Amino acid sequence: MKVAFDVMGSDYGSLPAIAAALQVVNEFKNVNIVLVGDEAQIKGNLQTLLKNKPMPSSLTIKGTTQVITMNDGPLAGIRMTNSSMSQAIQLVKKNEVDGILTSGSTAAYLGTCHFLLGEIKGIKRPAFMPIMPTLIKDQQVVLLDVGANIENTVDDLISFALMAHIYCQTIQSIFRPKIGLLNIGTEENKGPEVTKATYAKLKALTQSNGKLSFLNFHGNIEPRNVLSGEVDIIICDGYSGNIVLKSVEGMASLLFTLIKNGYKKNIFTKFVGLLSLGIFKNIKTTFDYKNTGGAQLIGINGIAFKAHGSSDKKSYYSTLKLLIRAIEQDVTNKITKQIEALS
Amino acid sequence: MKVAFDVMGSDYGSLPAIAAALQVVNEFKNVNIVLVGDEAQIKGNLQTLLKNKPMPSSLTIKGTTQVITMNDGPLAGIRMTNSSMSQAIQLVKKNEVDGILTSGSTAAYLGTCHFLLGEIKGIKRPAFMPIMPTLIKDQQVVLLDVGANIENTVDDLISFALMAHIYCQTIQSIFRPKIGLLNIGTEENKGPEVTKATYAKLKALTQSNGKLSFLNFHGNIEPRNVLSGEVDIIICDGYSGNIVLKSVEGMASLLFTLIKNGYKKNIFTKFVGLLSLGIFKNIKTTFDYKNTGGAQLIGINGIAFKAHGSSDKKSYYSTLKLLIRAIEQDVTNKITKQIEALS
């Protein structure tokens, strides 16, 4: 297995990305990683990390000369063909790697993936789909779209439900994953027009004898219950999904900060903090978004993941593990074949 | 000072509402509360709460015969003129009370307030405006709209900024409150069309020599930074605002639940939990949305507040305190006069 890792997209330079790649190849003996980016910088960082140890043979470098910045738009990757992002995607296109990870400009990533790889047949709009923890132990929820789109049509949302259904069935072995629709109320007649129309269509599909009647629609899910574990899949337009994702991330990080500060107050609270470590470790491991990692760009012809621009080594490591799992499970081919069989 | 309290709108019956009213009149000697709703039910619950003590003279009952349910639409209050919600709003209209609190159907509340009280001159759309805690001690942020509207125009959003500016200046004594615009990125060119146009207009207004140049626009605020304390005001359309509000509430309650469960595990963790109580009490008091209370329906001709349908005694108590403060500060008249002076 081989993955292309664009290490130039981070807000903090390429060091955390390269450190995560090193950890992954040391842990997963069957994984090869191509570090794509400025060759001198990558070599320098590798030297810092490896000290005098030799470079693992499962790491290779693909030197590139251009860098796409966070402010670059959808055409940047097409214009800058020798950028790390564009070159990494080209490796997928040429079948030289099985998947790709970047943390660079979302707009450029979407534009370049669309242009070079295209969408799965039958899918108009790809979606970013993170896998999120829930209140119920070992149960997760996938939320899509969280930012590949701003607005979505009813058909987009139905196709998100279908892709996530196949994903949960094949990757998570859930026979009939429960699908929820993000909305500001549980009632059928709540929310924007697109959401109301999607509710009606999903309900009709589920109750029909048609091709999509296997979809298991459970109604509206309010933002406060996104992580309650009620459903396996939550579909929403990219703007609302991005708001939910960033709101819960922000609140989690705010509360962890306040708790940490609380324990730091004096010797006594520091001691109690030490005793409480075990309790927090579990919760923090589950709900710290550095551990849950990035999101798959589902619907694209290829296995493409995106990490936060602000990722640290731990985030990159988690996202690389998600990418490896998606490649092992051959997720994109499975979605492609099932959608083909339905049409 | 006299307030009308529609006690029939709760998901859990009128007992928690009446208990909160009792606590408030006992604490605030200048406050009179009219409990509006089913007379027999209110009397029964008062008896339960008061046992053999006499009913405080600052509490009165306004008996009504109809109840608006959570599923009732915008015309319910106009149709059911003897409903507790409609009667409570009529008391404001007749100047018999200084303000109103309900936790009933949002749609019916909006419709009835619009019909009976109307909007402040110059304001097309009222907004729900909760006052939220931030990471910075004793600093709050107002967020509007969080659900009075689904979609909003650029002009709506500018009027939200203006009302919140006057609110923060007069009530919170902030000379030039910082205004943020909720968006999925900090860049000017991010997000939906309405948001981009609002950014451009607010920027132009702030930089102009025009009437609204006192507005202190600070750019986009991402959902993860809503509670960071960067700005005093965050404006957004009602749909996005509702998603943010419910997402952060949901995440806070989820984390508090997990922490509580963690401490319950065994004797040792229970003991550590006891020692940690002091640390959590502060955080929970600040970020438990039962304490921050409901939201003012700002832009309406009158002082109208709304609490969650799922409010308990603590939530109602907090919201009543917010309502009392708004009446003391004469907030609606101040907004009305300043908007008049600008036009």
Interface residues (C-beta under 8 A of the other chain):
Chain A: N71 L135 G147 I150 E151 L182 I184 E187 G191 P192 E222 P223 R224 N225 V226 L227 S228 Y239 S240 N242 I243 V244 L245 K246 S247 V248 E249 G250 M251 A252 S253 L254 L255 T257 L258 I259 G262 Y263 K265 T269 V272 L275 S276 G278 I279 F280 N282 I283 F287
Chain B: N71 L135 G147 I150 E151 L182 I184 E187 G191 P192 E222 P223 R224 N225 V226 L227 S228 Y239 S240 N242 I243 V244 L245 K246 S247 V248 E249 G250 M251 A252 S253 L254 L255 T257 L258 I259 G262 Y263 K265 T269 V272 L275 S276 G278 I279 F280 N282 I283 F287
